[in-house]
Amino acid sequence: MNETTQPAIVQSLRETILAGKLSPSQRLVEAQLAQWLGVSRTLLRDSYRQQLSLPSLHLLADAT
């Protein structure tokens, strides 16, 4: 990902979800998703908190 801004990450997550590349109820592993997007985990975490306004993404506490 060339742009590492929160809006760019939110847009990428939105497009990935809407394109069906993530299955419903699929667990997103933060470290893997950050690596896939080429961003830091902190930036990713802040970005998907923005994304929570979409009904397609819910943040759950890590069970580990």
N, C-alpha and C positions, 0 to 999 in steps of 0.2 A: 504494500500500500504506500503510495507516494505521499499522500496527505495523511499526517498523523494527528489531525484535529478531531475533537469530539464529534462535530457534525459529520465528518467523513466516515468515522467509525460507526456512528449511529446509522448513517445511510447504508453502509455496507452490511450491517447486521439486518436492517430492514429488508434490503434486497434479497439477502440470503434466506431469510424467513419466508418472505412472500413468494420466492421462487421455488419453495419446497425443498431446498437443499438440507434443511434440518427437519427431522420428523417431529410430529407433535409429542410433547412430553419428553423430548430428547434432553438428556442431561448435558449441559455445556461445561466442559472442564476449562476453567479460566486460563490455565497455563497453555493448554493446547490451542485454544481459540486465539490467545494473544500471539502465539508463535505463528499461527496460520495467517493472521492479519498483519503481522510484522510490527506490532506495537507493544508497549509495556503493559504489564498486568494492571498497573494503577490507572493508566489512561483508559484501558478497556473497561475496568470496573466503573469508573466515572461515567463513561459513555453509555454502558448498558443501564445505569441508573436513570439516565435520560430516557432510554428506550422503554422503560417500564410503563410509560403512558399508553403503549400499544397493548391490546389484550393478548397478543401473541407471545409475550415474554413475561415471566414471573421470576423474581429473585427468591431463591430458597437458601436457607442457611446450610453451610457445608456440614454434612453429617459425620465427617471424620474428625 
